[in-house]
Amino acid sequence: MIIEVVVVSTSRFERFGDVGSPEEAEDLSGRAIQDRLTGAGRDFTYRLIPDGVEAVRGAILASKADALVLCGGTGLAPKDLTIEAAEPLFDKTIPGFGEVFRLKSLDEVGTRAILSRASAGIIGGVPVFCLPGSPSAARLGIELILAEIDHILQHISE
């Protein structure tokens, strides 16, 4: 199984371009995800893309991975469009992912957890997870994903 990690950040993309690792982009969130995936013995790829509906949808539709993690672009700023790009493509939603993410976030950030738009769904038989872009959110999100990804993939394949 391959997990594709796509970090969505216009400022980082403009500074570093199309890079193949979080180290090349000074990407702490991507690094947090990479470290956890490596520690769990999971195969993964990494991409950096700019914000925007077209860029995010393009990354989703081009992915050949078994699971896709989009990190960043989920905030409330006008340029944060990851959710707007991904959710209309969902064949099925996984509402529990966002619910549990916000519940766990409550312990770390208090009531600011209501600002999180973490989301997940299935697109063409592939689970797609949308995580906030902070390193702590990336760590929490990848922990939740790793805890259930095999179970999710099993259900999708039935």
Residue pairs with C-beta under 8 A, 6 or more apart in sequence:
1 42
1 43
1 66
1 67
1 149
1 153
2 43
2 44
2 45
2 64
2 65
2 66
2 67
3 37
3 42
3 43
3 44
3 45
3 65
3 66
3 67
3 68
3 69
3 145
3 149
4 44
4 45
4 46
4 47
4 63
4 64
4 65
4 67
4 68
4 69
5 30
5 33
5 34
5 37
5 44
5 45
5 46
5 47
5 69
5 71
6 46
6 47
6 48
6 49
6 56
6 59
6 63
6 68
6 69
6 70
6 71
7 22
7 25
7 27
7 29
7 30
7 46
7 47
7 48
7 49
7 71
7 72
7 133
8 49
8 50
8 51
8 55
8 56
8 70
8 71
8 72
8 73
8 82
8 133
9 27
9 48
9 50
9 51
9 72
9 73
9 133
10 50
10 51
10 52
10 79
12 25
12 26
12 27
12 48
13 48
13 49
13 50
14 50
15 25
16 24
16 25
16 26
16 48
17 48
18 47
18 48
19 25
19 46
19 48
20 46
20 47
21 30
21 34
21 46
22 28
22 29
22 30
22 31
22 33
22 34
22 46
23 31
25 48
27 48
28 135
29 71
29 72
29 133
29 134
29 135
29 137
29 138
30 46
30 48
30 71
30 138
31 135
32 135
32 138
32 139
32 142
33 44
33 69
33 71
33 138
33 139
33 141
33 142
34 44
34 46
36 139
36 142
36 143
36 146
37 44
37 142
37 146
40 146
42 146
45 65
47 59
49 55
49 56
49 58
49 59
51 72
51 73
51 79
51 80
51 81
51 82
52 79
52 81
52 85
53 81
53 84
53 85
54 85
55 85
56 70
56 73
56 81
56 82
56 85
56 86
57 85
57 86
57 89
59 68
59 70
60 68
60 70
60 85
60 86
60 89
60 123
60 128
63 126
65 126
66 126
66 153
67 126
67 127
67 128
67 129
67 145
67 149
67 152
67 153
68 123
68 126
68 127
68 128
68 129
69 128
69 129
69 131
69 141
69 142
69 145
70 82
70 86
70 128
70 129
70 130
70 131
71 131
71 132
71 133
71 138
71 141
72 82
72 131
72 132
72 133
73 79
73 80
73 81
73 82
73 83
73 133
74 80
74 82
74 83
74 116
74 117
74 118
74 119
74 130
74 131
74 132
74 133
75 115
75 117
75 132
75 133
76 115
76 117
82 130
83 117
83 119
83 130
86 119
86 121
86 123
86 128
86 130
87 93
87 119
87 121
87 130
89 121
89 123
89 128
90 121
90 122
90 123
90 128
91 121
91 122
91 123
91 124
92 121
92 122
93 119
93 120
93 121
94 120
94 121
94 122
94 127
94 152
97 118
97 119
97 120
97 129
97 144
98 116
98 117
98 118
98 119
98 120
100 144
101 116
101 118
101 131
101 137
101 140
101 141
101 144
102 113
102 114
102 116
102 118
103 113
104 140
104 144
105 112
105 113
105 116
105 137
105 140
106 113
108 136
108 140
109 136
116 132
116 137
117 130
117 132
118 129
118 130
118 131
118 132
118 137
118 141
119 129
119 130
120 127
120 128
120 129
120 130
121 127
121 128
122 128
122 156
125 156
125 157
126 156
127 149
127 152
127 153
127 156
129 141
129 145
131 137
131 138
131 141
131 142
132 138
132 141
